[in-house]
Amino acid sequence: MGVARRVVLWLSAALLVGFAGAVAWFFTPDLDRATLEARHAGPPSRFEEVLGLRVHLRDTGPRDGPAVLMLHGFGASLHTWDDWAAGLEDRFRVIRLDLPGFALTGPDPSGDYTDARGVAVLAALLNALGVEGAAVVGNSLGGRLAWRLALAHPERVTRLVLVAPDGFAPPGRAYGQAEGAPPLMRLLPFALPRAMLRDTMAASYGDPSRLPADELDRAHDLMRAPGVRHAMLARMEQRVIDDPRPLLDRLEMPVLLLWGERDRMIPASHARDWLAVLPRAAHVELPGLGHVPQEEAPAASLAPVRAFLER
């Protein structure tokens, strides 16, 4: 065997061993569901069977109070609303859930993560809870599902609070096309380094240093719930952005647009797109805050929301 061939074989073996070592180092397995529920689904959490899903939810506040349904963003959980729920449940019935494919609700057995399926699950959940109508609050992905629910069931949505909502295509991306998952995201089911998740979550804050360690710990746990990371990829693969402009002008209920000034995920300048279609919508921009103002500065961000809900 020639020297050159020996070198090539040695380098190939070294690379293979190095790759295997890297995979072993970064490999992040799912966690046991019972362990996760013991850690993150204590009272007042409960589970409700809805359209084949075991939905993790919290339903707090007076049952005869005005209902508020809260919908989290991509990769998050109902815990994102903890402080807002505490600030509203003196008067309002506050309902929040882990959306299908996330956290302790987990994968949808249907494998369907389209907006239509999400809206059907939300409507069925309201039926199961005996709620005829609710104000709907949604952040990012949850904002898109909120206005989609309002279009599909306008008689059931009394008000909309859209916190940095998803809906318009970013520059350079066409409407009506499947978005797909970035190549590196395909490693997500196998590797979820805590440092990588920390950087991603911190970027959603106007001041990244405000990210609490316990928020990171919980998010790292819940993204490792069985099947969740595969479900997140499936949702990305199925996502198609339709031009919202012909749809949004059908919204007749009061709308509040809430944005963090330093939002790096969906910049606050996107509010212009919404106000062009919804000129009567209320609009509040929160100085210094990012994509999840309900976590970063709950008291300051809740004040305009509560005032809007009480009008």
C-alpha positions in Angstrom: 0.0 0.0 0.0 1.4 3.4 -1.0 2.2 6.1 1.5 -0.4 8.4 -0.1 -3.1 5.8 0.3 -2.1 5.1 3.9 -2.4 8.8 4.7 -5.8 9.1 3.0 -7.1 6.0 5.0 -5.6 7.4 8.2 -7.3 10.8 7.7 -10.6 9.2 6.7 -10.6 7.1 9.9 -9.6 10.1 12.0 -12.4 12.2 10.5 -14.9 9.3 11.1 -13.9 9.0 14.7 -14.0 12.7 15.1 -17.5 12.9 13.6 -18.7 10.0 15.8 -17.2 11.7 18.8 -18.9 15.0 18.0 -22.3 13.3 17.5 -21.9 11.5 20.9 -20.9 14.8 22.5 -23.8 16.8 21.2 -26.4 14.0 21.2 -29.4 15.1 23.2 -32.0 12.4 23.8 -35.7 12.9 24.7 -36.6 13.0 28.3 -39.2 10.7 30.0 -42.7 12.2 29.8 -43.6 11.3 33.4 -40.5 13.1 34.7 -41.4 16.2 32.6 -45.0 16.2 33.7 -43.8 16.0 37.4 -41.5 19.0 36.8 -43.7 21.2 34.6 -47.3 20.2 34.8 -48.1 20.7 38.5 -51.3 22.5 39.6 -53.1 24.2 38.0 -52.1 22.2 34.9 -54.5 19.6 33.5 -54.9 17.6 30.3 -57.9 17.6 28.0 -58.6 15.2 25.2 -59.3 17.2 22.0 -59.4 15.8 18.5 -57.1 12.9 19.3 -54.7 15.2 21.2 -53.9 15.2 25.0 -53.7 19.0 25.4 -51.8 20.4 28.3 -53.6 23.5 29.6 -54.1 25.8 32.5 -57.6 27.4 33.1 -57.5 29.9 35.9 -59.5 32.9 37.2 -63.3 33.2 37.7 -65.3 30.9 35.5 -67.9 33.6 35.0 -65.3 36.2 34.0 -64.6 37.2 30.4 -62.5 34.5 28.8 -59.0 35.1 27.5 -57.3 32.5 25.3 -53.4 32.7 25.1 -51.4 31.2 22.3 -47.6 31.0 22.6 -45.0 31.2 19.8 -42.8 28.6 18.0 -40.8 26.4 20.4 -42.4 27.9 23.5 -45.0 26.7 25.9 -47.9 27.9 28.0 -45.4 29.0 30.6 -44.5 32.1 28.5 -47.8 33.6 29.8 -47.2 32.9 33.6 -46.9 36.5 34.6 -49.6 37.9 32.3 -52.0 35.2 33.6 -51.3 36.1 37.2 -52.0 39.7 36.3 -55.3 39.0 34.7 -56.9 36.1 36.6 -58.4 38.4 39.3 -61.1 39.3 36.8 -60.6 37.2 33.6 -60.9 33.5 33.0 -57.4 32.9 31.5 -56.9 29.8 29.3 -53.5 28.9 28.0 -52.2 25.7 26.4 -49.2 24.1 24.8 -50.0 24.2 21.1 -50.0 20.9 19.1 -46.4 19.8 18.5 -44.9 21.6 21.5 -44.0 21.0 25.1 -46.3 18.6 27.0 -49.1 18.5 24.5 -46.6 16.9 22.2 -46.9 15.6 18.6 -50.2 15.6 16.9 -51.1 12.0 16.0 -52.5 13.2 12.7 -49.2 14.6 11.7 -51.0 17.7 10.5 -49.4 21.0 11.6 -51.2 23.3 9.1 -53.0 26.4 10.3 -56.4 24.8 9.5 -55.6 21.9 11.9 -54.5 24.3 14.6 -57.7 26.4 14.3 -59.8 23.2 14.4 -58.0 22.1 17.7 -58.5 25.6 19.2 -62.2 25.7 18.4 -62.7 22.1 19.7 -60.9 23.1 22.9 -63.2 26.1 23.5 -66.1 23.7 23.0 -64.7 21.2 25.5 -64.3 24.0 28.1 -67.7 25.4 27.5 -66.4 28.7 26.3 -68.6 30.4 23.7 -66.4 33.4 23.1 -63.0 34.7 24.1 -60.5 37.5 23.6 -57.5 35.8 21.9 -53.9 36.7 22.7 -51.2 35.3 20.4 -47.4 35.8 20.2 -45.6 35.2 16.9 -46.8 31.8 15.6 -49.6 32.0 18.2 -50.5 35.4 16.8 -51.0 33.8 13.3 -53.2 31.2 14.8 -55.1 33.9 16.7 -56.1 35.8 13.6 -56.8 32.6 11.7 -59.2 31.5 14.4 -60.8 34.9 14.3 -61.4 34.6 10.5 -62.7 31.1 10.8 -64.9 31.7 13.8 -65.5 35.5 14.1 -68.5 34.9 16.4 -66.2 33.3 19.0 -63.4 35.9 19.1 -64.4 39.1 20.9 -61.0 40.8 20.7 -57.5 40.1 19.3 -54.2 41.0 20.9 -51.4 40.2 18.5 -47.9 40.3 20.0 -45.4 40.5 17.2 -47.7 38.3 15.1 -46.6 36.1 12.2 -48.4 36.6 8.9 -46.5 38.6 6.3 -43.7 37.0 4.3 -40.2 38.4 5.0 -38.4 40.3 2.2 -37.4 38.0 -0.6 -39.8 35.2 0.2 -42.8 34.5 -2.1 -46.3 33.8 -0.8 -47.9 30.5 -1.4 -44.7 28.4 -1.2 -43.7 25.8 1.4 -41.0 27.3 3.5 -39.2 24.1 4.5 -36.6 23.6 7.3 -33.1 25.0 7.1 -30.5 22.2 6.7 -29.0 22.6 10.2 -32.5 22.4 11.8 -32.6 18.8 10.6 -30.1 18.0 13.3 -32.5 19.3 16.0 -34.1 15.9 16.9 -30.6 14.6 17.7 -28.7 17.5 19.2 -29.9 20.4 21.3 -26.9 21.9 23.0 -27.9 24.1 25.9 -25.6 26.9 24.8 -27.2 27.0 21.4 -30.7 27.2 22.9 -29.5 29.9 25.3 -28.3 32.0 22.4 -31.5 31.5 20.4 -33.7 32.4 23.4 -31.5 35.4 24.4 -31.9 36.8 20.9 -35.6 37.1 21.5 -35.0 39.6 24.3 -34.4 43.2 23.7 -31.7 42.9 26.4 -30.3 39.3 26.1 -28.9 39.5 29.7 -32.5 39.5 31.0 -33.0 35.8 30.0 -33.5 34.0 33.4 -31.6 30.7 33.9 -34.8 28.9 35.0 -36.6 29.9 31.7 -33.7 28.3 29.8 -33.8 25.2 32.0 -37.5 24.7 31.4 -37.3 25.4 27.7 -34.5 22.9 27.3 -36.6 20.3 29.2 -39.8 20.9 27.2 -38.1 20.8 23.8 -36.9 17.3 24.8 -40.4 16.0 25.4 -40.9 12.9 23.4 -41.4 13.6 19.7 -41.5 17.4 20.0 -38.4 18.2 18.0 -39.6 16.0 15.1 -42.9 17.7 15.3 -41.2 21.1 15.1 -39.5 20.1 11.9 -42.8 18.8 10.5 -44.4 22.1 11.2 -41.7 24.0 9.4 -41.9 21.7 6.4 -45.7 22.2 6.2 -45.7 26.0 6.7 -47.0 28.0 3.7 -47.4 31.7 4.1 -50.5 33.0 2.2 -50.8 36.6 1.4 -52.8 37.9 4.5 -53.9 41.2 3.0 -57.1 39.9 1.3 -58.0 38.1 4.6 -57.2 40.5 7.4 -59.6 43.3 6.2 -62.4 40.8 7.1 -61.5 41.2 10.8 -64.2 43.3 12.5 -63.4 42.8 16.2 -61.1 45.2 18.0 -57.4 44.5 17.5 -54.4 45.5 19.5 -50.9 45.2 17.9 -48.1 45.0 20.5 -44.5 45.1 19.5 -41.2 45.2 21.3 -39.0 48.0 19.8 -35.9 45.8 19.7 -37.6 42.7 18.2 -35.0 40.9 16.2 -37.3 38.0 15.1 -40.2 40.0 13.5 -39.0 43.6 13.6 -41.3 46.3 15.0 -41.3 48.0 11.5 -43.6 45.1 10.4 -46.5 46.9 12.2 -46.8 49.1 9.2 -47.9 46.2 7.1 -50.6 45.4 9.6 -51.8 49.0 10.0 -52.1 49.4 6.3 -54.7 46.6 6.3 -56.2 47.3 9.8 -56.1 51.1 10.1 -58.4 51.1 13.1 -56.2 48.7 15.1 -54.6 50.0 18.3 -50.8 49.9 18.2 -48.3 50.0 21.1 -44.6 49.8 20.7 -42.7 48.9 23.9 -39.3 50.7 24.2 -36.3 48.4 24.7 -38.1 45.1 24.6 -37.8 42.2 22.2 -39.9 39.4 20.7 -41.4 38.1 24.0 -42.3 41.2 26.0 -44.6 39.1 28.2 -41.5 37.4 29.6 -39.0 40.2 29.4 -41.0 42.9 31.1 -44.4 41.4 32.1 -45.8 44.3 34.1 -44.9 47.0 31.6 -46.2 44.9 28.6 -49.4 43.8 30.3 -50.6 47.3 31.2 -51.8 48.2 27.6 -53.2 44.7 27.2 -55.3 44.9 30.3 -56.5 48.4 29.4 -57.5 47.1 25.9 -59.3 44.0 27.4 -61.2 46.1 29.9 -62.6 48.6 27.3 
